[in-house]
Amino acid sequence: MTILLSFGSNGSGQLGLSHQEDVSSPSLVITPHPSSTLPSSIAQIAAGGNHTLLLLTNNQVLYSGDSHNNTTTSTFTPISLPPQPPTQTTSISATWSASHIATPSQIWVQGHGTKGELALGPEITSTPIFQPIPNFPPPNTEIVSLSASMSHAVALLDNGQVYGWGAGRKGQLGPDLSPAVFSPRHIPSPFPVVKALCGKEFTLLLGSPQTGEFLILGSDKFGIKSSAPSDLKAWKDAGAGWGSIIVLKKDGSLVSWGRDDHCQLAPSDIGPVEKIAVGSEHALALTRDGKVLAWGWGEHGNCGPLEESRKERVNVIHIPEEYNLGDHKITALGAGCATSWIAFEKTR
């Protein structure tokens, strides 16, 4: 069984805590399951401007916050897609006000977006119910993963190709500069892509960890392209904020570049890291000795208590003793728009 704690911005109930107040200490997420424990592990957390999606390993997707259909929920509730053949849910993503749920053969979208965030054509910029993106993916391909940021999204296919939609004026969706892309468009890459990530006005394409190849498309604001390293060999994971990139190497070291006016970039002295999660302007890390660290812009409590955030570049996140999690291990981290998430599973 999985226990999920959250903290940070909560003005629309996006933390799933049954209220709409910001919190700076990890707090128990409320779900429809007994004692708010989740029936399976967390596969992915996607947090938009005022809403959050959880993808569980049993294929269930839960939702909390502003649903963009004139309703708001402050606890996590299941999402019901239209009846379809049994299939695996592969990935989720969220722009500021839209949600995406992918199976290998279909992407379902819901919410609002005037720049093509829904990929349903120029006539549909808002939908209160989940609808499938038509004619996608291409024949003989499957969807592997999704990523999204403020106003654009990308889908990675099993052939190493990437398609994107939404805002493209800065080149984040390829060389054809378009203010709005209303259906998935192929993004050229000189190498097979293994991981694709969205920042606010850029897209990061990562190739094999063996070659270290990568490509950054879009704006060079904050030196996101010009200050990048020459290669990213031996990368294990990566995350993109609104104006920064953090890469976790297989040896536990972190490489980061881009915006740092609120200490968004990774500190150099935190020791080997096991997991990372990168939000809009902050990040979390699980160190190999079991500590959860947070840094960056934390004015909503998403980096811990504000009195600590204003003094230290890095905060150690303390788990309240009331949750009795001494026999649990941390299995997942999440970070969104000023929101933070820590998932635990019982070890015995």
C-alpha positions as YAML, in Angstrom:
chain: A
units: angstrom
residues:
- id: 1
  name: MET
  ca: [0.00, 0.00, 0.00]
- id: 2
  name: THR
  ca: [1.17, 3.51, -0.82]
- id: 3
  name: ILE
  ca: [0.91, 6.66, 1.30]
- id: 4
  name: LEU
  ca: [1.23, 10.04, -0.42]
- id: 5
  name: LEU
  ca: [2.13, 13.30, 1.29]
- id: 6
  name: SER
  ca: [1.94, 16.75, -0.33]
- id: 7
  name: PHE
  ca: [2.81, 20.35, 0.49]
- id: 8
  name: GLY
  ca: [2.89, 23.75, -1.20]
- id: 9
  name: SER
  ca: [0.36, 25.77, -3.21]
- id: 10
  name: ASN
  ca: [-3.22, 24.63, -2.63]
- id: 11
  name: GLY
  ca: [-5.55, 27.48, -3.60]
- id: 12
  name: SER
  ca: [-7.74, 25.17, -5.70]
- id: 13
  name: GLY
  ca: [-7.34, 22.02, -3.62]
- id: 14
  name: GLN
  ca: [-4.68, 20.63, -5.97]
- id: 15
  name: LEU
  ca: [-2.80, 18.99, -3.07]
- id: 16
  name: GLY
  ca: [-5.75, 16.73, -2.31]
- id: 17
  name: LEU
  ca: [-5.87, 17.61, 1.40]
- id: 18
  name: SER
  ca: [-9.66, 18.25, 1.68]
- id: 19
  name: HIS
  ca: [-9.09, 22.00, 2.02]
- id: 20
  name: GLN
  ca: [-7.73, 24.91, -0.04]
- id: 21
  name: GLU
  ca: [-5.00, 26.34, 2.19]
- id: 22
  name: ASP
  ca: [-1.27, 26.29, 1.42]
- id: 23
  name: VAL
  ca: [0.79, 24.02, 3.68]
- id: 24
  name: SER
  ca: [4.55, 23.91, 4.25]
- id: 25
  name: SER
  ca: [4.80, 20.55, 6.00]
- id: 26
  name: PRO
  ca: [4.17, 17.22, 4.23]
- id: 27
  name: SER
  ca: [0.50, 16.35, 4.80]
- id: 28
  name: LEU
  ca: [-1.57, 13.23, 4.12]
- id: 29
  name: VAL
  ca: [-3.30, 13.23, 0.73]
- id: 30
  name: ILE
  ca: [-6.97, 12.23, 0.87]
- id: 31
  name: THR
  ca: [-8.06, 9.55, -1.61]
- id: 32
  name: PRO
  ca: [-11.23, 7.44, -2.03]
- id: 33
  name: HIS
  ca: [-9.41, 4.40, -0.64]
- id: 34
  name: PRO
  ca: [-9.50, 3.23, 3.02]
- id: 35
  name: SER
  ca: [-7.35, 5.36, 5.32]
- id: 36
  name: SER
  ca: [-6.29, 7.25, 2.16]
- id: 37
  name: THR
  ca: [-3.75, 4.55, 1.32]
- id: 38
  name: LEU
  ca: [-3.40, 3.91, -2.40]
- id: 39
  name: PRO
  ca: [-3.91, 0.35, -3.67]
- id: 40
  name: SER
  ca: [-0.78, 0.35, -5.81]
- id: 41
  name: SER
  ca: [2.42, 2.30, -6.43]
- id: 42
  name: ILE
  ca: [2.55, 5.74, -8.00]
- id: 43
  name: ALA
  ca: [3.82, 5.62, -11.58]
- id: 44
  name: GLN
  ca: [3.66, 9.35, -12.31]
- id: 45
  name: ILE
  ca: [2.55, 12.69, -10.85]
- id: 46
  name: ALA
  ca: [1.55, 15.55, -13.20]
- id: 47
  name: ALA
  ca: [0.72, 18.91, -11.63]
- id: 48
  name: GLY
  ca: [-0.55, 21.87, -13.65]
- id: 49
  name: GLY
  ca: [-1.33, 25.40, -12.55]
- id: 50
  name: ASN
  ca: [-4.18, 24.49, -10.20]
- id: 51
  name: HIS
  ca: [-4.78, 20.77, -10.68]
- id: 52
  name: THR
  ca: [-2.97, 17.46, -10.21]
- id: 53
  name: LEU
  ca: [-3.14, 14.02, -11.84]
- id: 54
  name: LEU
  ca: [-1.86, 10.81, -10.24]
- id: 55
  name: LEU
  ca: [-1.17, 7.71, -12.35]
- id: 56
  name: LEU
  ca: [-1.06, 4.47, -10.37]
- id: 57
  name: THR
  ca: [0.59, 1.27, -11.50]
- id: 58
  name: ASN
  ca: [-2.84, -0.42, -11.58]
- id: 59
  name: ASN
  ca: [-3.76, 1.97, -14.45]
- id: 60
  name: GLN
  ca: [-6.04, 4.12, -12.29]
- id: 61
  name: VAL
  ca: [-5.83, 7.90, -12.71]
- id: 62
  name: LEU
  ca: [-6.86, 10.22, -9.85]
- id: 63
  name: TYR
  ca: [-7.54, 13.97, -10.01]
- id: 64
  name: SER
  ca: [-7.69, 16.86, -7.54]
- id: 65
  name: GLY
  ca: [-8.05, 20.63, -7.92]
- id: 66
  name: ASP
  ca: [-9.65, 22.83, -10.56]
- id: 67
  name: SER
  ca: [-11.17, 20.52, -13.18]
- id: 68
  name: HIS
  ca: [-11.75, 23.43, -15.64]
- id: 69
  name: ASN
  ca: [-15.38, 22.41, -16.06]
- id: 70
  name: ASN
  ca: [-16.83, 24.70, -13.36]
- id: 71
  name: THR
  ca: [-16.11, 22.22, -10.59]
- id: 72
  name: THR
  ca: [-13.32, 21.89, -8.04]
- id: 73
  name: THR
  ca: [-12.40, 18.96, -5.83]
- id: 74
  name: SER
  ca: [-10.08, 19.11, -2.82]
- id: 75
  name: THR
  ca: [-9.59, 15.35, -2.53]
- id: 76
  name: PHE
  ca: [-8.35, 12.88, -5.13]
- id: 77
  name: THR
  ca: [-11.11, 11.18, -7.11]
- id: 78
  name: PRO
  ca: [-10.91, 8.68, -9.98]
- id: 79
  name: ILE
  ca: [-11.12, 9.83, -13.61]
- id: 80
  name: SER
  ca: [-13.52, 7.86, -15.77]
- id: 81
  name: LEU
  ca: [-12.67, 7.70, -19.45]
- id: 82
  name: PRO
  ca: [-15.24, 6.56, -22.03]
- id: 83
  name: PRO
  ca: [-15.55, 2.75, -22.30]
- id: 84
  name: GLN
  ca: [-12.71, 1.25, -24.30]
- id: 85
  name: PRO
  ca: [-10.94, -2.10, -24.63]
- id: 86
  name: PRO
  ca: [-8.78, -2.97, -21.61]
- id: 87
  name: THR
  ca: [-5.39, -1.35, -22.06]
- id: 88
  name: GLN
  ca: [-2.48, 0.02, -20.11]
- id: 89
  name: THR
  ca: [-2.32, 3.70, -19.16]
- id: 90
  name: THR
  ca: [1.20, 4.71, -20.12]
- id: 91
  name: SER
  ca: [1.56, 8.33, -19.08]
- id: 92
  name: ILE
  ca: [-0.07, 11.58, -17.92]
- id: 93
  name: SER
  ca: [0.82, 15.26, -18.30]
- id: 94
  name: ALA
  ca: [-0.62, 18.67, -17.45]
- id: 95
  name: THR
  ca: [-0.28, 22.14, -18.93]
- id: 96
  name: TRP
  ca: [-1.41, 25.14, -16.89]
- id: 97
  name: SER
  ca: [-5.10, 24.33, -17.43]
- id: 98
  name: ALA
  ca: [-5.29, 21.11, -19.49]
- id: 99
  name: SER
  ca: [-4.84, 17.41, -18.72]
- id: 100
  name: HIS
  ca: [-3.59, 14.55, -20.91]
- id: 101
  name: ILE
  ca: [-3.90, 10.79, -20.33]
- id: 102
  name: ALA
  ca: [-2.18, 8.37, -22.72]
- id: 103
  name: THR
  ca: [-2.61, 4.70, -23.50]
- id: 104
  name: PRO
  ca: [-0.31, 3.10, -26.08]
- id: 105
  name: SER
  ca: [-2.83, 3.86, -28.84]
- id: 106
  name: GLN
  ca: [-4.64, 7.02, -27.73]
- id: 107
  name: ILE
  ca: [-4.31, 10.34, -25.89]
- id: 108
  name: TRP
  ca: [-7.32, 11.69, -24.00]
- id: 109
  name: VAL
  ca: [-7.45, 15.44, -23.25]
- id: 110
  name: GLN
  ca: [-9.58, 17.68, -21.06]
- id: 111
  name: GLY
  ca: [-9.50, 21.27, -19.84]
- id: 112
  name: HIS
  ca: [-8.75, 24.59, -21.51]
- id: 113
  name: GLY
  ca: [-6.10, 26.04, -23.81]
- id: 114
  name: THR
  ca: [-6.18, 28.70, -26.53]
- id: 115
  name: LYS
  ca: [-2.76, 27.78, -27.98]
- id: 116
  name: GLY
  ca: [-3.57, 24.22, -29.00]
- id: 117
  name: GLU
  ca: [-2.92, 22.55, -25.65]
- id: 118
  name: LEU
  ca: [-5.82, 20.17, -26.30]
- id: 119
  name: ALA
  ca: [-4.69, 19.18, -29.83]
- id: 120
  name: LEU
  ca: [-8.34, 18.96, -30.90]
- id: 121
  name: GLY
  ca: [-8.13, 21.51, -33.71]
- id: 122
  name: PRO
  ca: [-8.53, 25.32, -33.71]
- id: 123
  name: GLU
  ca: [-12.29, 25.14, -33.11]
- id: 124
  name: ILE
  ca: [-12.00, 23.37, -29.73]
- id: 125
  name: THR
  ca: [-10.14, 25.30, -27.05]
- id: 126
  name: SER
  ca: [-12.11, 23.97, -24.08]
- id: 127
  name: THR
  ca: [-13.69, 20.64, -23.19]
- id: 128
  name: PRO
  ca: [-15.26, 19.68, -19.84]
- id: 129
  name: ILE
  ca: [-14.99, 15.96, -20.62]
- id: 130
  name: PHE
  ca: [-12.05, 13.89, -21.80]
- id: 131
  name: GLN
  ca: [-11.89, 13.56, -25.58]
- id: 132
  name: PRO
  ca: [-9.45, 11.54, -27.74]
- id: 133
  name: ILE
  ca: [-6.94, 13.34, -29.96]
- id: 134
  name: PRO
  ca: [-7.94, 12.24, -33.46]
- id: 135
  name: ASN
  ca: [-5.62, 10.42, -35.88]
- id: 136
  name: PHE
  ca: [-2.80, 9.96, -33.39]
- id: 137
  name: PRO
  ca: [-0.43, 8.21, -33.00]
- id: 138
  name: PRO
  ca: [0.73, 7.37, -36.55]
- id: 139
  name: PRO
  ca: [0.11, 3.83, -37.82]
- id: 140
  name: ASN
  ca: [2.33, 1.08, -36.42]
- id: 141
  name: THR
  ca: [3.54, 3.22, -33.49]
- id: 142
  name: GLU
  ca: [2.70, 3.38, -29.79]
- id: 143
  name: ILE
  ca: [2.81, 6.19, -27.24]
- id: 144
  name: VAL
  ca: [5.53, 5.71, -24.61]
- id: 145
  name: SER
  ca: [5.33, 8.90, -22.52]
- id: 146
  name: LEU
  ca: [3.99, 12.44, -22.26]
- id: 147
  name: SER
  ca: [5.42, 15.70, -20.96]
- id: 148
  name: ALA
  ca: [3.96, 19.20, -20.72]
- id: 149
  name: SER
  ca: [4.72, 22.63, -19.32]
- id: 150
  name: MET
  ca: [2.85, 25.92, -19.21]
- id: 151
  name: SER
  ca: [1.31, 25.82, -22.70]
- id: 152
  name: HIS
  ca: [2.81, 23.03, -24.82]
- id: 153
  name: ALA
  ca: [3.07, 19.25, -24.66]
- id: 154
  name: VAL
  ca: [5.01, 16.43, -26.33]
- id: 155
  name: ALA
  ca: [4.48, 12.71, -26.84]
- id: 156
  name: LEU
  ca: [7.35, 10.23, -27.23]
- id: 157
  name: LEU
  ca: [6.66, 7.22, -29.48]
- id: 158
  name: ASP
  ca: [8.19, 3.75, -29.38]
- id: 159
  name: ASN
  ca: [10.17, 4.44, -32.58]
- id: 160
  name: GLY
  ca: [12.10, 7.27, -30.90]
- id: 161
  name: GLN
  ca: [10.14, 10.03, -32.61]
- id: 162
  name: VAL
  ca: [8.53, 12.97, -30.78]
- id: 163
  name: TYR
  ca: [5.34, 14.86, -31.62]
- id: 164
  name: GLY
  ca: [4.24, 18.09, -29.99]
- id: 165
  name: TRP
  ca: [1.36, 20.56, -29.84]
- id: 166
  name: GLY
  ca: [0.44, 23.85, -28.16]
- id: 167
  name: ALA
  ca: [2.51, 27.04, -28.09]
- id: 168
  name: GLY
  ca: [5.35, 26.95, -30.64]
- id: 169
  name: ARG
  ca: [6.28, 30.57, -31.24]
- id: 170
  name: LYS
  ca: [9.74, 30.17, -29.66]
- id: 171
  name: GLY
  ca: [10.59, 27.05, -31.67]
- id: 172
  name: GLN
  ca: [9.88, 24.62, -28.84]
- id: 173
  name: LEU
  ca: [7.93, 22.44, -31.30]
- id: 174
  name: GLY
  ca: [10.53, 22.55, -34.07]
- id: 175
  name: PRO
  ca: [11.74, 24.94, -36.78]
- id: 176
  name: ASP
  ca: [8.25, 25.97, -37.95]
- id: 177
  name: LEU
  ca: [7.57, 28.84, -35.53]
- id: 178
  name: SER
  ca: [3.84, 28.79, -34.84]
- id: 179
  name: PRO
  ca: [1.99, 30.73, -32.12]
- id: 180
  name: ALA
  ca: [-0.38, 27.78, -31.77]
- id: 181
  name: VAL
  ca: [-0.18, 24.17, -32.99]
- id: 182
  name: PHE
  ca: [-3.62, 22.56, -32.82]
- id: 183
  name: SER
  ca: [-2.72, 18.95, -33.63]
- id: 184
  name: PRO
  ca: [0.34, 16.76, -32.93]
- id: 185
  name: ARG
  ca: [3.25, 17.74, -35.18]
- id: 186
  name: HIS
  ca: [6.47, 15.80, -35.70]
- id: 187
  name: ILE
  ca: [9.51, 17.37, -34.03]
- id: 188
  name: PRO
  ca: [12.67, 16.48, -36.00]
- id: 189
  name: SER
  ca: [15.58, 14.98, -34.04]
- id: 190
  name: PRO
  ca: [18.98, 13.81, -35.35]
- id: 191
  name: PHE
  ca: [18.90, 10.81, -32.99]
- id: 192
  name: PRO
  ca: [16.32, 8.40, -31.51]
- id: 193
  name: VAL
  ca: [14.80, 10.09, -28.47]
- id: 194
  name: VAL
  ca: [14.67, 8.20, -25.17]
- id: 195
  name: LYS
  ca: [13.15, 10.95, -23.00]
- id: 196
  name: ALA
  ca: [11.38, 14.22, -23.90]
- id: 197
  name: LEU
  ca: [10.70, 17.07, -21.47]
- id: 198
  name: CYS
  ca: [8.96, 20.45, -21.65]
- id: 199
  name: GLY
  ca: [10.08, 23.70, -20.03]
- id: 200
  name: LYS
  ca: [8.11, 26.91, -20.21]
- id: 201
  name: GLU
  ca: [9.42, 27.94, -23.64]
- id: 202
  name: PHE
  ca: [11.72, 25.05, -24.57]
- id: 203
  name: THR
  ca: [11.77, 21.30, -25.16]
- id: 204
  name: LEU
  ca: [14.57, 18.94, -24.14]
- id: 205
  name: LEU
  ca: [15.14, 15.76, -26.16]
- id: 206
  name: LEU
  ca: [17.47, 13.18, -24.64]
- id: 207
  name: GLY
  ca: [19.11, 10.34, -26.51]
- id: 208
  name: SER
  ca: [20.76, 7.24, -25.15]
- id: 209
  name: PRO
  ca: [22.71, 7.57, -21.87]
- id: 210
  name: GLN
  ca: [25.56, 5.79, -23.64]
- id: 211
  name: THR
  ca: [25.97, 8.54, -26.25]
- id: 212
  name: GLY
  ca: [24.87, 11.49, -24.14]
- id: 213
  name: GLU
  ca: [23.19, 13.11, -27.14]
- id: 214
  name: PHE
  ca: [20.60, 15.78, -26.46]
- id: 215
  name: LEU
  ca: [18.83, 18.64, -28.21]
- id: 216
  name: ILE
  ca: [17.19, 21.74, -26.75]
- id: 217
  name: LEU
  ca: [14.58, 23.47, -28.91]
- id: 218
  name: GLY
  ca: [13.04, 26.88, -28.30]
- id: 219
  name: SER
  ca: [14.02, 30.00, -26.43]
- id: 220
  name: ASP
  ca: [17.55, 30.50, -25.09]
- id: 221
  name: LYS
  ca: [16.27, 32.60, -22.19]
- id: 222
  name: PHE
  ca: [18.41, 32.14, -19.07]
- id: 223
  name: GLY
  ca: [21.04, 30.46, -21.28]
- id: 224
  name: ILE
  ca: [19.05, 27.24, -21.39]
- id: 225
  name: LYS
  ca: [20.71, 26.37, -24.71]
- id: 226
  name: SER
  ca: [23.95, 28.38, -24.71]
- id: 227
  name: SER
  ca: [25.05, 27.32, -21.21]
- id: 228
  name: ALA
  ca: [24.26, 23.62, -21.66]
- id: 229
  name: PRO
  ca: [27.05, 21.04, -21.22]
- id: 230
  name: SER
  ca: [28.60, 19.37, -24.24]
- id: 231
  name: ASP
  ca: [27.01, 15.99, -23.53]
- id: 232
  name: LEU
  ca: [24.94, 14.17, -20.91]
- id: 233
  name: LYS
  ca: [26.52, 10.74, -20.91]
- id: 234
  name: ALA
  ca: [25.43, 8.35, -18.16]
- id: 235
  name: TRP
  ca: [22.24, 10.24, -17.38]
- id: 236
  name: LYS
  ca: [19.72, 8.39, -15.21]
- id: 237
  name: ASP
  ca: [16.85, 10.90, -15.04]
- id: 238
  name: ALA
  ca: [16.13, 14.52, -15.89]
- id: 239
  name: GLY
  ca: [13.59, 17.22, -15.16]
- id: 240
  name: ALA
  ca: [12.74, 20.58, -16.70]
- id: 241
  name: GLY
  ca: [11.46, 23.61, -14.81]
- id: 242
  name: TRP
  ca: [10.10, 26.76, -16.36]
- id: 243
  name: GLY
  ca: [13.61, 28.08, -17.01]
- id: 244
  name: SER
  ca: [16.05, 25.40, -15.86]
- id: 245
  name: ILE
  ca: [17.12, 21.79, -16.40]
- id: 246
  name: ILE
  ca: [18.39, 19.33, -13.78]
- id: 247
  name: VAL
  ca: [19.95, 16.00, -14.81]
- id: 248
  name: LEU
  ca: [20.63, 13.10, -12.47]
- id: 249
  name: LYS
  ca: [23.67, 11.03, -13.45]
- id: 250
  name: LYS
  ca: [24.02, 7.32, -12.73]
- id: 251
  name: ASP
  ca: [26.76, 8.06, -10.17]
- id: 252
  name: GLY
  ca: [24.30, 10.15, -8.13]
- id: 253
  name: SER
  ca: [25.66, 13.54, -9.17]
- id: 254
  name: LEU
  ca: [23.49, 16.37, -10.49]
- id: 255
  name: VAL
  ca: [24.10, 18.63, -13.49]
- id: 256
  name: SER
  ca: [21.96, 21.74, -13.90]
- id: 257
  name: TRP
  ca: [21.82, 24.97, -15.85]
- id: 258
  name: GLY
  ca: [19.46, 27.84, -16.65]
- id: 259
  name: ARG
  ca: [17.55, 30.19, -14.36]
- id: 260
  name: ASP
  ca: [18.90, 30.53, -10.82]
- id: 261
  name: ASP
  ca: [17.51, 33.81, -9.45]
- id: 262
  name: HIS
  ca: [15.63, 31.85, -6.76]
- id: 263
  name: CYS
  ca: [18.24, 29.08, -6.33]
- id: 264
  name: GLN
  ca: [16.47, 26.79, -8.83]
- id: 265
  name: LEU
  ca: [19.70, 25.06, -9.84]
- id: 266
  name: ALA
  ca: [21.01, 22.03, -8.01]
- id: 267
  name: PRO
  ca: [23.39, 22.62, -5.09]
- id: 268
  name: SER
  ca: [26.84, 21.12, -5.50]
- id: 269
  name: ASP
  ca: [27.28, 19.69, -2.00]
- id: 270
  name: ILE
  ca: [24.28, 17.46, -1.27]
- id: 271
  name: GLY
  ca: [25.96, 14.11, -1.83]
- id: 272
  name: PRO
  ca: [24.85, 11.21, -4.03]
- id: 273
  name: VAL
  ca: [21.20, 11.43, -5.12]
- id: 274
  name: GLU
  ca: [18.81, 8.55, -5.84]
- id: 275
  name: LYS
  ca: [15.73, 10.38, -7.22]
- id: 276
  name: ILE
  ca: [14.78, 13.89, -8.37]
- id: 277
  name: ALA
  ca: [11.60, 15.78, -9.17]
- id: 278
  name: VAL
  ca: [11.67, 19.20, -10.86]
- id: 279
  name: GLY
  ca: [8.78, 21.65, -10.56]
- id: 280
  name: SER
  ca: [8.11, 25.01, -12.13]
- id: 281
  name: GLU
  ca: [10.78, 26.84, -10.08]
- id: 282
  name: HIS
  ca: [11.87, 24.36, -7.41]
- id: 283
  name: ALA
  ca: [13.13, 20.80, -7.11]
- id: 284
  name: LEU
  ca: [13.22, 17.84, -4.73]
- id: 285
  name: ALA
  ca: [15.88, 15.18, -4.32]
- id: 286
  name: LEU
  ca: [16.05, 11.91, -2.40]
- id: 287
  name: THR
  ca: [19.64, 11.30, -1.33]
- id: 288
  name: ARG
  ca: [21.11, 7.83, -1.08]
- id: 289
  name: ASP
  ca: [21.16, 8.16, 2.71]
- id: 290
  name: GLY
  ca: [17.38, 8.69, 2.74]
- id: 291
  name: LYS
  ca: [17.01, 12.46, 3.13]
- id: 292
  name: VAL
  ca: [14.49, 14.48, 1.11]
- id: 293
  name: LEU
  ca: [15.93, 17.86, 0.12]
- id: 294
  name: ALA
  ca: [14.20, 20.84, -1.50]
- id: 295
  name: TRP
  ca: [15.51, 24.02, -3.08]
- id: 296
  name: GLY
  ca: [14.30, 26.87, -5.31]
- id: 297
  name: TRP
  ca: [11.37, 29.26, -5.11]
- id: 298
  name: GLY
  ca: [9.29, 28.15, -2.14]
- id: 299
  name: GLU
  ca: [6.96, 31.00, -1.27]
- id: 300
  name: HIS
  ca: [3.95, 28.65, -1.08]
- id: 301
  name: GLY
  ca: [5.65, 26.25, 1.32]
- id: 302
  name: ASN
  ca: [6.65, 23.83, -1.42]
- id: 303
  name: CYS
  ca: [10.25, 23.84, -0.15]
- id: 304
  name: GLY
  ca: [9.27, 23.50, 3.49]
- id: 305
  name: PRO
  ca: [8.57, 26.10, 6.19]
- id: 306
  name: LEU
  ca: [9.07, 29.63, 4.87]
- id: 307
  name: GLU
  ca: [11.33, 30.69, 7.74]
- id: 308
  name: GLU
  ca: [13.72, 27.91, 6.70]
- id: 309
  name: SER
  ca: [13.38, 28.54, 2.96]
- id: 310
  name: ARG
  ca: [14.42, 32.15, 3.34]
- id: 311
  name: LYS
  ca: [17.58, 31.26, 5.24]
- id: 312
  name: GLU
  ca: [18.96, 28.21, 3.46]
- id: 313
  name: ARG
  ca: [19.63, 27.34, -0.16]
- id: 314
  name: VAL
  ca: [18.69, 23.72, 0.58]
- id: 315
  name: ASN
  ca: [16.04, 22.54, 3.06]
- id: 316
  name: VAL
  ca: [15.82, 19.11, 4.62]
- id: 317
  name: ILE
  ca: [12.15, 18.09, 4.50]
- id: 318
  name: HIS
  ca: [11.02, 16.61, 7.81]
- id: 319
  name: ILE
  ca: [8.22, 14.03, 7.79]
- id: 320
  name: PRO
  ca: [5.77, 14.55, 10.68]
- id: 321
  name: GLU
  ca: [6.07, 11.79, 13.28]
- id: 322
  name: GLU
  ca: [2.27, 11.49, 13.47]
- id: 323
  name: TYR
  ca: [2.26, 9.48, 10.22]
- id: 324
  name: ASN
  ca: [4.39, 6.67, 11.72]
- id: 325
  name: LEU
  ca: [6.33, 6.06, 8.52]
- id: 326
  name: GLY
  ca: [9.43, 4.56, 10.11]
- id: 327
  name: ASP
  ca: [8.77, 1.18, 8.45]
- id: 328
  name: HIS
  ca: [8.12, 2.76, 5.03]
- id: 329
  name: LYS
  ca: [10.51, 3.62, 2.23]
- id: 330
  name: ILE
  ca: [10.24, 6.54, -0.19]
- id: 331
  name: THR
  ca: [9.34, 5.27, -3.65]
- id: 332
  name: ALA
  ca: [8.49, 8.43, -5.60]
- id: 333
  name: LEU
  ca: [8.87, 12.19, -5.62]
- id: 334
  name: GLY
  ca: [6.80, 14.77, -7.47]
- id: 335
  name: ALA
  ca: [7.05, 18.50, -8.10]
- id: 336
  name: GLY
  ca: [4.66, 20.79, -9.97]
- id: 337
  name: CYS
  ca: [3.66, 24.45, -10.00]
- id: 338
  name: ALA
  ca: [4.78, 25.27, -6.44]
- id: 339
  name: THR
  ca: [3.63, 21.83, -5.27]
- id: 340
  name: SER
  ca: [5.67, 18.95, -3.83]
- id: 341
  name: TRP
  ca: [4.92, 15.25, -3.33]
- id: 342
  name: ILE
  ca: [6.51, 12.32, -1.46]
- id: 343
  name: ALA
  ca: [5.22, 8.73, -1.79]
- id: 344
  name: PHE
  ca: [5.96, 5.96, 0.72]
- id: 345
  name: GLU
  ca: [5.47, 2.19, 0.67]
- id: 346
  name: LYS
  ca: [5.63, -0.21, 3.60]
- id: 347
  name: THR
  ca: [8.81, -2.28, 3.69]
- id: 348
  name: ARG
  ca: [7.45, -5.15, 5.79]
...
